Amino acid sequence: MTAQGWLVALLAGSEKEASAAQGWVMTLGSLPMLLGAFYGGWLADRFSKHKIVLWAQVAQGSLALIMAALVYADQVRLWHVAIFAVLLGITNVFDIPARQSFIVELVGKDDLHNAIGLNSSLFNAARVLGPALAGFLIADKQRAMAPCFLANGLSYIAVIVGLCLMRGDFAPRATGKESPLKGVNIAFGYLKQHPPIVAMMAILASFSIFMTGDWILLPALAKFTLGADATHYSQLMSARGVGALLGAILCTLLSSSPLKGRIVTIGAVLYPLLSLGTALCHRLELAFLFAPLSSFCMICVFATSNSLIQASVPDALRGRVMGVHAFLMMGLTPFGSAWAGVVASHTNAAHAMALGASLAAASALLAVILSPGLRRAKQTLVPLATDSAG
């Protein structure tokens, strides 16, 4: 991802063109989730999550290797990156709802909070090491990014082997033969019965729309506003990864804490405010302060909300609810990325990021004020999570 962001900035050329290109690449990559997230969640309840995740990883690894070949041959163009993003987005429609809801089948509900925190820690450790490694590989030449895409593609081999070695009861959890539309309506009906879950989903939706620019515009902000070169940019990405890793570790350590509602609500307000600081600092040194702090709060929100939602949902509905979750987290980003790209192309990356962060902070604060149940949440967002739903 570090190489892809820098590659788009190089292919585009100017700041406004780079900002717009980052926005449209993100938009195209998120469109499949916008259109298919609910169906992906329904499939996760109806078929083996293990097999869905396995074949999705095979597809994603193949795409990464194809991209590496294009970059190495110095034939890559912006439309290649866009097509790559679309195809990767299609695999995510099947992969993300199944993979998110697969965790509870591996560890059980008793260890769910700890498992999600540990999973987030491992994921964000990669976000520290990956950009740091990319800093030694990428440069201001397109072909220099090829080793990053190659390493990404080869890394899927270990993932695929690990999935093939898994043993256990991975049979579908849902019963009945309802259509995808009816199945998703059942999930929405369950969610509407629990206002704290709705409030949490509303916060995630506002972040997907307004905070997308926090990520897609960072390459343009770093290159054209902060004056960063490829090395400084990769270091800034690693700094964000460090903040996210520390947030994930904290979530793991507090997996049994009865203060999850407080953690997620405080983090939901601080995350966009710290992102606003990144956008307005105009100095690379200050960006290295604000960026990891905002990532720290972001992961506290995302990891804690994930574990709270999954702990609140019946087993038979988990795939569909995580499909809704994926829709809010990724399916709405086409609107956010397109909006951020348009605003940045008419102003600049810093102004677009600042406006989005301000709107996200206001939305999160409103949801927190209106939902006392969310603020008081402990290990679940419902009084008693049952498994009676079909």
C-alpha distance (Angstrom), angle and dihedral (degrees) to the residues before:
residue distance angle dihedral
M1 . . .
T2 3.81 . .
A3 3.80 90.4 .
Q4 3.79 93.4 44.7
G5 3.80 93.3 52.6
W6 3.80 92.0 49.4
L7 3.81 91.5 43.6
V8 3.81 91.3 56.0
A9 3.82 90.3 48.9
L10 3.83 90.4 52.5
L11 3.80 94.7 45.3
A12 3.81 92.2 48.9
G13 3.80 97.3 48.1
S14 3.82 107.3 -163.1
E15 3.81 128.3 60.0
K16 3.81 95.8 -111.4
E17 3.79 93.0 45.1
A18 3.82 90.9 47.2
S19 3.81 92.5 49.1
A20 3.80 92.0 49.0
A21 3.82 91.9 45.6
Q22 3.81 92.6 49.9
G23 3.79 88.6 50.9
W24 3.78 95.5 50.3
V25 3.81 94.4 43.9
M26 3.81 89.0 53.0
T27 3.81 90.6 45.1
L28 3.79 93.8 52.7
G29 3.80 91.5 45.3
S30 3.80 91.3 52.9
L31 3.82 98.6 44.4
P32 3.83 94.2 84.9
M33 3.82 89.8 55.8
L34 3.79 90.5 48.4
L35 3.80 90.7 54.0
G36 3.80 101.2 34.4
A37 3.81 111.5 25.9
F38 3.80 94.7 102.7
Y39 3.80 91.4 49.0
G40 3.82 90.3 48.6
G41 3.81 89.5 53.4
W42 3.79 91.5 49.3
L43 3.82 90.3 51.3
A44 3.81 90.3 50.3
D45 3.81 89.7 59.2
R46 3.82 94.1 43.7
F47 3.80 102.0 44.5
S48 3.79 138.3 35.5
K49 3.80 108.4 -68.9
H50 3.80 88.4 -156.6
K51 3.81 93.1 60.6
I52 3.80 93.5 42.9
V53 3.81 91.7 53.6
L54 3.82 92.2 44.7
W55 3.80 95.6 54.4
A56 3.79 92.2 41.6
Q57 3.81 89.4 56.9
V58 3.81 90.9 50.3
A59 3.80 89.8 53.8
Q60 3.80 93.9 46.2
G61 3.80 93.2 48.9
S62 3.79 90.6 51.2
L63 3.81 91.7 51.2
A64 3.80 91.3 51.2
L65 3.80 92.0 52.8
I66 3.81 91.9 49.2
M67 3.80 89.8 51.7
A68 3.81 90.3 49.6
A69 3.81 90.2 54.1
L70 3.83 92.2 51.1
V71 3.79 93.0 49.2
Y72 3.81 93.2 45.4
A73 3.80 90.7 51.2
D74 3.83 88.2 51.2
Q75 3.80 89.1 -126.6
V76 3.80 98.4 114.8
R77 3.80 118.6 126.9
L78 3.79 133.2 179.3
W79 3.79 91.7 -99.4
H80 3.82 89.3 56.0
V81 3.81 89.5 56.0
A82 3.82 89.6 48.0
I83 3.82 92.9 51.8
F84 3.80 90.2 46.4
A85 3.83 89.0 53.0
V86 3.82 92.2 50.2
L87 3.81 94.0 49.6
L88 3.79 91.6 46.0
G89 3.80 88.4 50.0
I90 3.81 90.6 54.2
T91 3.81 91.3 54.4
N92 3.81 89.6 48.8
V93 3.82 90.1 58.2
F94 3.80 87.9 68.1
D95 3.80 99.8 28.4
I96 3.81 106.0 49.8
P97 3.84 102.5 52.0
A98 3.81 90.4 42.9
R99 3.81 95.0 45.2
Q100 3.81 94.7 45.8
S101 3.80 93.6 49.4
F102 3.83 92.1 40.4
I103 3.83 91.6 71.6
V104 3.79 94.2 75.2
E105 3.83 90.5 52.6
L106 3.80 89.0 56.4
V107 3.82 99.4 46.8
G108 3.81 109.4 13.4
K109 3.80 128.5 -124.8
D110 3.80 95.7 -74.7
D111 3.80 91.8 65.7
L112 3.81 96.9 31.4
H113 3.83 97.9 107.6
N114 3.79 92.3 47.2
A115 3.81 92.6 45.3
I116 3.81 93.5 51.8
G117 3.80 90.1 48.3
L118 3.81 91.4 49.1
N119 3.80 91.6 46.2
S120 3.79 89.6 50.8
S121 3.82 90.1 49.3
L122 3.80 91.9 54.5
F123 3.78 92.2 44.7
N124 3.79 92.6 51.3
A125 3.80 93.3 43.9
A126 3.79 84.5 63.0
R127 3.80 88.4 51.3
V128 3.80 87.9 59.1
L129 3.80 97.9 44.0
G130 3.81 96.9 38.3
P131 3.82 98.8 58.6
A132 3.81 90.4 39.7
L133 3.80 89.9 55.6
A134 3.79 90.5 43.0
G135 3.81 88.3 56.5
F136 3.80 89.3 66.3
L137 3.80 92.8 46.5
I138 3.78 110.0 38.5
A139 3.78 125.0 71.8
D140 3.78 138.2 160.6
K141 3.81 90.2 -71.1
Q142 3.79 121.9 88.3
R143 3.80 96.0 -138.0
A144 3.83 90.9 56.0
M145 3.82 89.3 72.5
A146 3.83 93.7 64.9
P147 3.86 95.9 92.1
C148 3.81 90.0 56.3
F149 3.80 93.2 54.8
L150 3.81 90.7 43.4
A151 3.81 92.5 51.4
N152 3.80 89.1 49.4
G153 3.80 92.4 52.0
L154 3.81 94.5 46.7
S155 3.82 91.8 48.1
Y156 3.81 89.5 67.8
I157 3.80 89.6 69.1
A158 3.81 91.2 72.4
V159 3.81 91.1 45.8
I160 3.80 93.1 50.6
V161 3.83 92.9 46.5
G162 3.81 90.1 49.6
L163 3.80 92.0 51.6
C164 3.81 91.5 48.0
L165 3.82 90.3 53.6
M166 3.82 93.9 53.0
R167 3.80 116.4 111.3
G168 3.79 127.2 -170.1
D169 3.79 147.1 89.4
F170 3.79 102.2 -54.1
A171 3.81 96.9 159.6
P172 3.85 118.2 141.1
R173 3.82 113.3 -84.5
A174 3.81 100.9 -152.0
T175 3.78 124.0 89.7
G176 3.80 129.7 -158.3
K177 3.79 130.5 46.9
E178 3.79 104.5 -103.4
S179 3.79 119.7 152.9
P180 3.82 120.6 -102.6
L181 3.82 90.5 -103.0
K182 3.79 93.8 51.0
G183 3.80 91.6 43.4
V184 3.80 91.6 54.2
N185 3.83 90.8 45.9
I186 3.82 88.8 56.4
A187 3.80 89.4 54.2
F188 3.82 91.7 49.2
G189 3.79 90.0 48.6
Y190 3.79 90.0 55.1
L191 3.80 92.8 48.2
K192 3.82 93.4 50.0
Q193 3.80 89.7 57.6
H194 3.82 90.3 63.7
P195 3.85 114.8 56.0
P196 3.86 94.9 -171.1
I197 3.82 89.6 60.9
V198 3.81 89.9 48.6
A199 3.82 90.3 50.5
M200 3.81 90.8 50.2
M201 3.79 91.1 48.7
A202 3.83 89.8 49.1
I203 3.81 90.9 55.4
L204 3.81 91.0 49.7
A205 3.81 90.2 48.4
S206 3.82 91.8 52.3
F207 3.80 90.1 50.4
S208 3.81 91.6 50.2
I209 3.80 91.0 53.9
F210 3.80 103.2 35.8
M211 3.82 103.9 26.6
T212 3.80 98.5 48.7
G213 3.79 88.9 94.1
D214 3.80 88.9 60.0
W215 3.82 87.3 74.7
I216 3.78 108.7 23.9
L217 3.80 94.7 48.2
L218 3.80 96.5 45.9
P219 3.85 94.5 90.9
A220 3.82 90.9 52.6
L221 3.82 91.7 43.5
A222 3.80 91.3 49.5
K223 3.80 96.2 45.8
F224 3.80 102.5 39.0
T225 3.84 106.4 23.2
L226 3.80 104.0 30.4
G227 3.82 94.9 33.1
A228 3.81 93.9 -127.9
D229 3.80 123.4 163.6
A230 3.83 124.1 -148.1
T231 3.81 92.4 -82.1
H232 3.80 94.6 50.0
Y233 3.81 90.4 45.8
S234 3.81 92.5 53.4
Q235 3.81 89.4 46.9
L236 3.79 90.1 52.2
M237 3.81 89.8 51.2
S238 3.80 89.6 49.7
A239 3.80 90.1 49.7
R240 3.78 88.8 55.0
G241 3.77 88.0 48.9
V242 3.82 91.1 52.7
G243 3.79 90.5 53.5
A244 3.79 91.3 47.8
L245 3.81 91.7 47.7
L246 3.79 92.1 51.9
G247 3.80 89.3 49.1
A248 3.79 91.0 51.0
I249 3.81 91.7 48.6
L250 3.80 89.8 51.2
C251 3.81 90.3 51.2
T252 3.82 89.6 51.7
L253 3.81 92.4 49.7
L254 3.82 90.4 48.1
S255 3.81 94.8 45.1
S256 3.82 91.3 120.7
S257 3.80 95.0 39.6
P258 3.83 117.3 126.8
L259 3.81 89.1 -146.9
K260 3.80 99.2 76.5
G261 3.79 91.9 120.8
R262 3.79 91.1 55.4
I263 3.81 92.2 46.5
V264 3.79 94.0 51.8
T265 3.82 96.1 43.3
I266 3.81 96.2 46.9
G267 3.80 90.6 45.2
A268 3.82 91.2 48.5
V269 3.81 90.8 60.1
L270 3.81 98.1 39.4
Y271 3.82 96.3 47.2
P272 3.84 96.9 67.5
L273 3.82 92.2 37.6
L274 3.81 91.1 56.3
S275 3.80 90.0 45.3
L276 3.79 86.8 54.2
G277 3.80 87.1 56.0
T278 3.81 90.5 53.4
A279 3.79 91.2 51.7
L280 3.80 95.3 48.3
C281 3.81 101.7 38.8
H282 3.87 95.9 85.4
R283 3.81 89.3 -167.6
L284 3.78 125.2 95.7
E285 3.81 92.3 -142.0
L286 3.81 92.1 56.8
A287 3.81 91.0 45.4
F288 3.81 87.9 60.2
L289 3.83 86.8 58.4
F290 3.81 101.2 43.7
A291 3.83 98.2 38.2
P292 3.84 98.5 61.6
L293 3.82 91.9 41.7
S294 3.80 91.6 53.6
S295 3.82 90.6 47.8
F296 3.81 89.6 49.6
C297 3.80 91.0 56.6
M298 3.81 92.5 41.2
I299 3.80 92.7 58.2
C300 3.80 92.2 44.3
V301 3.81 86.9 57.7
F302 3.80 98.5 41.6
A303 3.82 98.3 42.9
T304 3.79 95.1 42.6
S305 3.79 94.2 45.1
N306 3.80 90.4 48.5
S307 3.81 93.0 53.5
L308 3.82 92.8 43.2
I309 3.80 92.9 51.1
Q310 3.81 94.8 45.4
A311 3.82 91.7 47.1
S312 3.81 88.8 52.4
V313 3.80 97.5 51.8
P314 3.85 130.1 82.5
D315 3.80 115.6 -114.6
A316 3.81 92.9 -115.5
L317 3.82 91.7 56.0
R318 3.79 99.9 39.3
G319 3.81 97.0 97.5
R320 3.80 92.9 49.7
V321 3.81 93.6 45.3
M322 3.80 90.2 49.4
G323 3.80 86.4 50.0
V324 3.81 87.6 58.1
H325 3.80 88.0 45.9
A326 3.82 90.8 51.6
F327 3.80 90.4 47.8
L328 3.80 90.9 54.8
M329 3.81 94.9 41.7
M330 3.80 97.9 43.9
G331 3.80 110.1 1.5
L332 3.80 93.7 66.6
T333 3.79 94.2 48.0
P334 3.84 93.0 89.4
F335 3.79 87.0 70.1
G336 3.79 91.9 44.6
S337 3.79 95.9 45.1
A338 3.81 94.3 44.3
W339 3.80 90.3 47.3
A340 3.82 92.4 47.6
G341 3.80 91.7 47.0
V342 3.82 93.2 50.3
V343 3.82 93.7 47.0
A344 3.81 91.7 46.5
S345 3.79 92.3 48.3
H346 3.82 90.2 55.2
T347 3.82 95.8 41.0
N348 3.80 119.2 3.9
A349 3.80 140.1 -79.3
A350 3.82 94.4 -91.6
H351 3.81 94.1 54.1
A352 3.81 92.6 46.5
M353 3.81 92.1 50.0
A354 3.81 91.7 46.8
L355 3.81 93.9 50.6
G356 3.81 92.5 47.7
A357 3.81 92.7 47.8
S358 3.81 91.6 50.0
L359 3.81 92.7 51.7
A360 3.82 91.5 46.0
A361 3.81 92.2 50.7
A362 3.80 91.3 50.8
S363 3.82 91.9 48.3
A364 3.80 93.6 48.2
L365 3.79 92.9 47.5
L366 3.81 91.0 51.0
A367 3.82 92.2 50.3
V368 3.81 91.8 47.9
I369 3.81 92.5 50.4
L370 3.81 93.6 47.5
S371 3.83 95.8 47.1
P372 3.81 114.2 60.7
G373 3.81 88.3 164.9
L374 3.78 90.1 63.3
R375 3.80 92.7 49.3
R376 3.82 91.4 50.5
A377 3.83 96.3 45.0
K378 3.80 116.1 130.3
Q379 3.83 116.7 176.4
T380 3.79 98.1 -21.0
L381 3.80 140.6 23.4
V382 3.82 94.3 -131.9
P383 3.81 129.3 59.3
L384 3.79 93.4 -121.0
A385 3.82 121.6 7.1
T386 3.78 108.0 -149.7
D387 3.77 133.0 -171.7
S388 3.78 97.3 -141.8
A389 3.79 98.2 104.6
G390 3.77 120.0 103.9
